[in-house]
Amino acid sequence: MIAIPTVAAMTTRTSVFERVASWGFRRRWWALAAWVAVLAAVTIGSQAIGNAYYNEYSLPGTESQAALDRLNEQSSEQANDTVQIVLQAPGGLAEQRQPVEAMLAEVADLPGVLSTSSPYADDAAIAPDGTIGYATVTLDGVAADIPKADLQRLIDTAQAAETDRLRVELGGEAVRSISEEEGPPAEAIGLLAALVILVLMFGSLLAASLPLVIAIFAVGSALGLVVLASNVATVANFTPYVMTLVGLGVGIDYALLIFARFRGELVAGADRATATRVALDTAGRSVFFAGSTVIIALLGLVVLGLGSLQGVAIAVASTVLMTMLAALTLLPALLGIFGRRIERRVLRRAERGRERDGTAWRRWSGVVQRVPWLAAVLPAAALLALAVPALNMRLGFADAGNDPESTTSRQAYDLLAEGFGPGFNGPLVVVVDGNPAAAQQLPAAIADTPGVAAAFPAGPPAGEVATVIVVPESAPQDEATTELVDRLRSEVLPPLASQTGATYLVGGATAAAADFADAVADRMPIFVIVVVGLSALLLMVVFRSLLIPIKAAVLNLLSIGASLGVLTLVFQEGMLGDLIGVEPGPVEAFVPVMIFAIIFGLSMDYEIFLLSRMHEEWERRQDPAVAIREGLATTGRVVTAAAAIMIVVFGAFLVSPDRMLKQFGLGLSVAIFVDAVIIRCLILPAVMQLLGRAAWWLPRPITRLLPRVALEHR
């Protein structure tokens, strides 16, 4: 008897993911050519046009920004960047006047230099003991607009005057920007370590190379696009490093999840084309929704309203989008091109019994499920304890005092602190607007203010605006300096404003750093609510569950808290600082919010991948215990490998000389370790066991409102 297909069978439609997989597999060379063309076009275009990276830290509405804007309105020269040439002569600077003034005359004629001031023209520019002094070089604009070649020439010209009796060091943000030490290529170290892990996992160099190829194509294309975008939008100069950091980890991760499912289907007996379709229709769906949560989390930074972070967030979100597209379109093409060789290798390993069947993970799941309260409570308590130091985190920005001791910027910083006191490296700039004469009275009026070491007018008034330099007794990064800024604004200057009729604005780099940190701290709750809310809504739609999104949000916050706690211990408190080459100081103000956005999204990757396999088993058997066990058995190995790759890619950035990149590398690698090892292997299966059938419950009214999105291959 001949079986006649049913109407349902004849009208069954393939999913979008299956159609994309089929197209990429059949039109493999066209898909590869398209990606090669995109990568080549953006690379050539970006190299031809060049980048226009610019660090924009303006914060409209803050007092420090108002002070800077007022200076720009009245006298652009007062808002120009400066370089300090710091001099030390053990025998006294008076003996070195001729060579110092000759050097300053040469510097004054250099391109990019607007003016110079001699230490011999101002007694305040030479320390009381006469051995340390400084000359101020005013640049013709801000440092970002001065060609690096001109800045390097300035440094070389000044240091050419150095002799056995005269030491010359240079300080200022312009000098720091071009005197950073070169470190080992962190990206190359991360890629090499990832390749080793993939080879050990797959037993094939060819198979191991595919996820790396996906990551390279995606990150390369995204970097080229951002270089082009920097010419029409504000993009910070550290953006490419963060893009590479995240792009390599995510790109390898997404390709690995899909490829692991493809390999599993081959072992189960599917042909290459079918294995590709099923892999994209299952793991590919997980990648799509996981990538969407990362993008949502990153775009959540826009609600902070911090211009310097918005460009970074959009660039990194674009990188994640490119990696997601590459995993869904380029990987099927590569599987079509190299699939025959990969299949032979996979089947040979299967015949030899070297393909793991998840038995060990089933046993582990059984152990956790037998003692769920213990497996959930003890690790959670440990992570909460690790997160406690984050409550005392101080936000700020690294300055020359955090630079390596071998740099001229650090040497200049130390000399100025030695000669003039620690606060000299971070003076406050008080802008007096409306009554310039009040600026002459201000130094005496605030001389007795706790925390003020010195105060003096900064040159003649410009129109209605005059400036006074206030030198704190404490270093720029000390909490006492931030307290002085608050004291001046809230207690000292308002009464003076009432008496003189002038407006007093406390600005300068140190005050701006405090304002930025306050802005981040004030807006962080809104950011967390938006990101967590949108991500939870997405999980509710995908898994048709009320408790799973809540559980996911809580566990993700737990891993982020532990990561920020470790970051505080290492970079702020100095624990293990010598090991990774950092000195104690504040945590970069934008690092915690970036880590929150990135990790919240990446944690959802593993959440969705693991729960999607559990959901498959739940839909098939309606047994929550079996769903937990089989979900962990089928994903445990690949999630562990993916996490190991991310950890080595992120951890490789600890070798970077840049303090900010070290913070990103440590924070991200710790969070991924906590998430993949402690949460996914212990807490998550234990909580799912405790929830039982309730984990997959959704109130009927909400069920009717939400669209139905299937994660399973139909």
Secondary structure, DSSP 8 states (H G I E B T S, - for coil): ------HHHHH----HHHHHHHHHHHTHHHHHHHHHHHHHHHHHHHHHH----------TTSHHHHHHHHHHHH-GGGGS-EEEEEEE-TT-GGGGHHHHHHHHHHHHTSTTEEEEE-GGG-GGGB-TTSSEEEEEEEESS-GGGS-HHHHHHHHHHHHTT-BTTBEEEEESHHHHHH-------HHHHHHHHHHHHHHHHHS-HHHHHHHHHHHHHHHHHHHHHHHHHTTTS---TTHHHHHHHHHHHHHHHHHHHHHHHHHHHHHTT--HHHHHHHHHHHHHHHHHHHHHHHHHHHHGGGGGT-HHHHHHHHHHHHHHHHHHHIIIIIHHHHHHHHHHHHHHHHHHHHHTT-S--SHHHHHHHHHHHHSHHHHHHHHHHHHHHHHGGGGG--EE---GGGS-TTSHHHHHHHHHHHHH-GGGGS-EEEEEES-THHHHHHHHHHTTSTTEEEEEE-SS-BTTEEEEEEEESS-TTSHHHHHHHHHIIIIIHHHHHHHH--EEEEESHHHHHHHHHHHHHHHHHHHHHHHHHHHHHHHHHHH--SHHHHHHHHHHHHHHHHHHHHHIIIIIS-TTHHHHT-----EETTHHHHHHHHHHHHHHHHHHHHHHHHHHHHHHH--HHHHHHHHHHHHHHHHHHHHHHHHHHHHGGGGSS-HHHHHHHHHHHHHHHIIIIIIIIIIHHHHHHHHGGGGG---HHHHHHS-----S--
